[in-house]
Amino acid sequence: MTTKFQLFRDLHNGPLRLPNAWDVASALLVERAGATAVATTSAGLAWSLGSPDGNRLSRDRAVGVVARIAAAVDVPVTADVEGGFAEDADGVAETVRAVVAAGAVGINIEDSGVPPLRPVADQCERLAAARQGGGADLFINARIDTFLFGVAGIDETIARASAYIDSGADGIFVPGVIDPATIKILVMEIPAPLNVMAGPGSPAVDELAEIGVARISVGPAIALAAYAAAERAARELLTEGTYRALEGALDFGTVNALLAGR
């Protein structure tokens, strides 16, 4: 019998499309749309709980949402754990154990820190701790923020990827890169499934697949689009007194039925 972890790992034969969710309702809608797995967005999840993104949310609150999502959907769940919700490697292992207990079969863990990126040796220690905490049946997607913060280029990204894979990472996530030629180099030089974060201005999924990208996610973009819709509807009501922004909304019964019995 294929486990959710095995299924999720095999989906990286690509391209795995991950519309990121931030709560139970969004996760169920993503699953209803046909997603083969659900990935959380740390930003959207934090915002939904009234906290800013950026390692500001407590471990317990984040894991609580992951547990509710994993219990609600039938597909595999991978959780964005930011930097591990911990100051040290032992804390990262504790976080990962909690996330696995919550029902996730994958994690994203980033190398952001102070200065913008953690030293490679420090991040490798944290990744090794994540592997120890999660065991063999956990897909560790190591996020490298070189391009996202504009602090380094291809060579540093590839070097970090190699070190992270040696420390237990299964996949590499490089947000902030949308140039097809650059992405192709990363695919060729990184010996693990590559995840990119797509959005307006990015190559289409078919083009990314042709290049060899294994995993395509959108980060907080869907959550931001939902918040934009809320703001537009509120402004229209308060200024024009009309309701055009509410046209095309999901039916109340549809959303309510998704959550019935959850």
Secondary structure, DSSP 8 states (H G I E B T S, - for coil): ---HHHHHHHHTTS-EEE--B-SHHHHHHHHHTT-SSEEB-HHHHHHHTT--SSS-S-HHHHHHHHHHHHHH-SS-EEEE-TT-SSSSHHHHHHHHHHHHHTT-SEEEEE-B-SSSB--HHHHHHHHHHHHHHH-SS-EEEEE--TTTTTS--HHHHHHHHHHHHHTT-SEEE-TT---HHHHHHHHHH-SS-EEEE--TTS--HHHHHHHT--EEE-TTHHHHHHHHHHHHHHHHHHHT---GGGTT---HHHHHHHHTT-
